[in-house]
Amino acid sequence: MSIDVSKTARTLIVYRIGMVAIVPNTGTLRREMAEQPASAIPLPRESVPDLVFGRLCEAILGGQYQPGERLPTQRALAADLGVNVATVREAVKRLEQLRLVEVRHGDAMRVRDWRRSGGLDALALLTSVDQDVVRSLFESRRLLLSEAARLAAQRASAAQMDEIAELAGAVATAGDDHGGLLADWHFMAAVVDAAGNIVFQLIMNSVRELYLPRIGAFGGIVAHRDAWAPTYLRAAAAIRERDGDAAAVAVADLAIAQERAMMGEQR
């Protein structure tokens, strides 16, 4: 299974530089990066740094450049992309901050293995989400959310319990699947917030950057939301009763069902 997120990631369109041909490729960049449909819409100059950054990200995360491979010089990249060297330098600095490339003075820029050196921010830069990434994402989601629910049962305030209960009911009453997806996200985010674990919260922040702009690609999360509605309520009730084990089991049951739906497995 491969999920194409380009249609739903409208708010991240700057990362889809591959859909815009700035200038003909002179051969420095990979052929796959050059064979893109031309756009009749003039490129806004203020977006060029983001677009250059996005195109380089796409080449690295998409495997067009392998770990350890040398990138063309900044001058060569600037010539191929039809921009000035300062713009490329800015993009390279951002790539270096994300640990996608290694820059050493007197040596070439080299691609790093983002799966080993990168952080969660790299997920938000992926232009497509393949089966392995989806499986890893939902496995991590299940483990994090179930433990967050256990902690929430111990630490949630009365106001947080009320919010979680309200959001639990909102999933079933949402007017459509998009509303259901948003309700599910806010329910899980409220559980994590009530857990009072700053690392869990920071992970959720990073996942949000991947998930919300591509929310339409994750319809499996609410594929059977009417049938799953009692599980949301069960989790909320367990948190209110401060039964950590029951809360963790309820959220894990829900996350497993959603994971199976996303992976196309039988319930």
C-alpha positions as CSV (number, residue, x, y, z in Angstrom):
1,M,0.0,0.0,0.0
2,S,1.3,3.5,-0.9
3,I,-0.6,6.6,0.1
4,D,-0.2,9.6,-2.3
5,V,-0.7,12.6,-0.1
6,S,-0.1,15.3,-2.7
7,K,-3.8,16.0,-3.2
8,T,-4.5,16.4,0.5
9,A,-1.4,18.3,1.5
10,R,-2.5,21.6,0.1
11,T,-1.1,23.5,3.0
12,L,2.3,21.9,2.3
13,I,2.3,22.6,-1.4
14,V,5.7,24.3,-1.1
15,Y,7.2,20.8,-0.6
16,R,5.8,19.7,-3.9
17,I,8.5,21.5,-5.9
18,G,8.6,18.4,-8.2
19,M,5.3,19.7,-9.6
20,V,6.9,22.9,-10.8
21,A,9.6,23.1,-13.5
22,I,11.7,26.2,-12.7
23,V,14.2,25.8,-15.5
24,P,15.3,22.9,-17.8
25,N,17.7,20.6,-16.0
26,T,21.2,20.9,-17.2
27,G,22.1,17.4,-16.0
28,T,23.4,18.0,-12.5
29,L,20.1,16.9,-10.8
30,R,18.7,13.4,-11.2
31,R,16.7,12.8,-14.3
32,E,13.6,12.0,-12.3
33,M,13.7,15.5,-10.8
34,A,13.8,17.0,-14.3
35,E,10.9,15.1,-15.9
36,Q,8.1,17.1,-14.4
37,P,5.2,18.9,-16.1
38,A,5.8,22.6,-16.6
39,S,3.5,25.0,-14.8
40,A,1.8,27.8,-16.5
41,I,1.6,29.8,-13.3
42,P,4.5,32.1,-12.6
43,L,6.6,31.1,-9.6
44,P,6.2,33.6,-6.8
45,R,9.7,34.8,-6.0
46,E,9.1,34.9,-2.2
47,S,8.5,31.2,-2.3
48,V,11.7,30.2,-4.1
49,P,13.7,29.3,-0.9
50,D,11.0,27.0,0.3
51,L,10.7,25.4,-3.2
52,V,14.4,24.8,-3.5
53,F,14.4,23.3,0.0
54,G,11.4,21.1,-0.9
55,R,13.0,19.8,-4.1
56,L,16.2,18.8,-2.3
57,C,14.2,17.2,0.4
58,E,12.2,15.2,-2.1
59,A,15.4,14.0,-3.8
60,I,17.0,12.9,-0.5
61,L,13.9,11.4,1.2
62,G,12.8,9.8,-2.0
63,G,16.1,7.9,-2.4
64,Q,17.3,9.7,-5.5
65,Y,20.5,10.4,-3.5
66,Q,21.7,7.6,-1.3
67,P,23.3,7.9,2.1
68,G,26.9,8.9,1.8
69,E,26.5,10.1,-1.7
70,R,28.0,13.5,-2.7
71,L,25.6,16.3,-3.6
72,P,26.5,18.6,-6.5
73,T,28.1,21.9,-5.4
74,Q,25.9,24.7,-4.3
75,R,26.9,26.6,-7.4
76,A,25.9,23.7,-9.6
77,L,22.6,23.3,-7.8
78,A,21.9,27.0,-8.2
79,A,22.6,26.8,-11.9
80,D,20.2,23.9,-12.4
81,L,17.5,25.4,-10.4
82,G,17.8,28.9,-11.9
83,V,18.3,30.6,-8.5
84,N,21.2,32.3,-6.8
85,V,23.7,30.6,-4.7
86,A,22.4,32.4,-1.5
87,T,19.1,30.7,-2.0
88,V,20.7,27.3,-2.3
89,R,22.9,28.0,0.7
90,E,19.8,28.8,2.8
91,A,18.2,25.5,1.7
92,V,21.3,23.5,2.6
93,K,21.4,25.1,6.0
94,R,17.9,23.9,6.7
95,L,18.8,20.4,5.4
96,E,21.8,20.4,7.7
97,Q,19.7,21.4,10.7
98,L,17.3,18.5,9.9
99,R,20.4,16.2,9.7
100,L,19.6,15.2,6.2
101,V,23.0,16.3,4.8
102,E,26.5,16.7,6.3
103,V,28.5,19.8,5.3
104,R,32.2,19.9,6.0
105,H,34.4,22.8,5.0
106,G,36.8,21.8,2.2
107,D,34.7,18.7,1.4
108,A,31.6,18.0,-0.6
109,M,28.1,17.9,0.9
110,R,27.1,14.4,1.6
111,V,23.7,12.9,2.1
112,R,23.1,11.4,5.6
113,D,20.9,8.3,6.2
114,W,17.8,10.2,7.4
115,R,16.3,7.0,9.0
116,R,19.3,6.9,11.3
117,S,20.2,10.6,11.7
118,G,16.9,12.4,11.3
119,G,14.2,13.2,13.8
120,L,10.4,13.1,13.7
121,D,10.5,16.3,11.6
122,A,11.6,14.2,8.7
123,L,8.2,12.5,8.6
124,A,6.5,15.8,7.8
125,L,8.7,16.3,4.7
126,L,7.7,12.9,3.1
127,T,5.7,13.5,0.0
128,S,4.3,10.0,0.1
129,V,3.7,7.5,2.9
130,D,4.4,3.9,2.1
131,Q,3.3,0.7,3.8
132,D,6.3,0.4,6.1
133,V,6.0,4.0,7.3
134,V,2.3,3.6,7.9
135,R,2.8,0.4,9.9
136,S,5.6,2.0,12.0
137,L,3.5,5.1,12.5
138,F,0.5,3.2,13.8
139,E,2.5,0.8,15.9
140,S,4.1,3.8,17.6
141,R,0.8,5.5,17.9
142,R,-0.8,2.5,19.6
143,L,2.0,2.2,22.2
144,L,2.2,5.9,22.9
145,L,-1.6,6.5,23.2
146,S,-2.2,3.4,25.4
147,E,0.4,4.5,27.9
148,A,-0.8,8.1,27.7
149,A,-4.3,6.9,28.6
150,R,-2.8,5.0,31.6
151,L,-1.1,8.2,32.8
152,A,-4.1,10.3,32.1
153,A,-6.2,8.2,34.4
154,Q,-3.7,9.0,37.2
155,R,-3.1,12.6,36.4
156,A,-6.0,14.2,34.6
157,S,-7.8,17.1,36.2
158,A,-11.6,17.3,36.5
159,A,-11.6,19.7,33.6
160,Q,-9.5,17.5,31.4
161,M,-11.7,14.5,32.2
162,D,-14.7,16.5,31.1
163,E,-13.0,17.5,27.8
164,I,-12.0,13.9,27.1
165,A,-15.5,12.7,27.7
166,E,-17.0,15.4,25.4
167,L,-14.5,14.6,22.6
168,A,-15.2,10.9,23.0
169,G,-18.8,11.6,22.0
170,A,-17.9,13.9,19.2
171,V,-16.4,11.2,17.0
172,A,-19.7,9.4,16.5
173,T,-21.7,12.6,16.1
174,A,-19.4,14.2,13.5
175,G,-21.2,15.2,10.3
176,D,-18.7,13.4,8.0
177,D,-15.5,11.5,8.0
178,H,-13.4,14.6,7.9
179,G,-15.1,15.8,11.0
180,G,-14.6,12.4,12.6
181,L,-10.9,12.4,11.8
182,L,-10.5,15.8,13.5
183,A,-12.6,14.7,16.5
184,D,-10.4,11.6,16.8
185,W,-7.2,13.7,16.7
186,H,-8.5,16.1,19.3
187,F,-9.6,13.2,21.6
188,M,-6.2,11.5,21.4
189,A,-4.4,14.9,21.8
190,A,-6.5,15.6,24.9
191,V,-5.5,12.2,26.4
192,V,-1.9,12.9,25.7
193,D,-2.2,16.4,27.2
194,A,-3.8,14.9,30.4
195,A,-1.0,12.4,30.7
196,G,1.3,15.3,31.6
197,N,4.3,13.9,29.8
198,I,6.2,16.6,27.9
199,V,8.0,14.1,25.7
200,F,4.7,12.5,24.6
201,Q,3.4,16.0,23.9
202,L,6.4,16.9,21.7
203,I,6.0,13.6,19.8
204,M,2.4,14.5,19.1
205,N,3.4,17.9,17.9
206,S,5.7,16.4,15.3
207,V,3.2,13.8,14.3
208,R,0.6,16.6,13.9
209,E,2.7,18.2,11.1
210,L,2.6,14.9,9.2
211,Y,-1.0,14.0,9.9
212,L,-3.2,17.1,9.8
213,P,-2.2,18.4,6.3
214,R,-2.7,14.8,5.0
215,I,-5.7,13.9,7.0
216,G,-7.7,12.7,4.1
217,A,-5.2,10.0,3.5
218,F,-6.0,8.5,6.9
219,G,-9.7,7.7,6.4
220,G,-9.2,4.2,7.9
221,I,-9.0,5.8,11.3
222,V,-12.8,6.5,11.2
223,A,-13.7,3.7,8.8
224,H,-16.0,2.1,11.4
225,R,-16.5,5.0,13.7
226,D,-20.1,4.1,14.6
227,A,-19.0,0.7,15.7
228,W,-16.0,2.1,17.5
229,A,-17.9,4.9,19.3
230,P,-18.4,2.8,22.5
231,T,-14.7,2.3,22.8
232,Y,-14.0,6.0,22.9
233,L,-16.6,6.3,25.6
234,R,-15.1,3.3,27.5
235,A,-11.7,4.9,27.5
236,A,-13.1,8.2,28.7
237,A,-15.0,6.5,31.5
238,A,-11.9,4.6,32.6
239,I,-9.9,7.8,32.8
240,R,-12.7,9.4,34.8
241,E,-12.7,6.4,37.2
242,R,-8.9,6.6,37.4
243,D,-8.6,3.0,36.2
244,G,-5.3,3.2,34.3
245,D,-5.3,-0.4,33.1
246,A,-8.8,-0.2,31.7
247,A,-8.0,3.1,30.0
248,A,-4.9,1.7,28.4
249,V,-6.7,-1.4,27.2
250,A,-9.6,0.6,25.7
251,V,-7.3,3.0,23.8
252,A,-5.1,0.1,22.6
253,D,-8.2,-1.8,21.4
254,L,-9.3,1.3,19.5
255,A,-5.8,1.9,18.0
256,I,-5.4,-1.7,16.9
257,A,-8.8,-1.6,15.1
258,Q,-7.8,1.6,13.4
259,E,-4.4,0.2,12.5
260,R,-6.0,-2.8,10.9
261,A,-8.4,-0.7,8.9
262,M,-5.5,1.5,7.7
263,M,-3.5,-1.5,6.6
264,G,-6.5,-3.2,4.9
265,E,-6.6,-6.1,7.4
266,Q,-9.8,-7.8,8.6
267,R,-11.3,-6.6,11.9
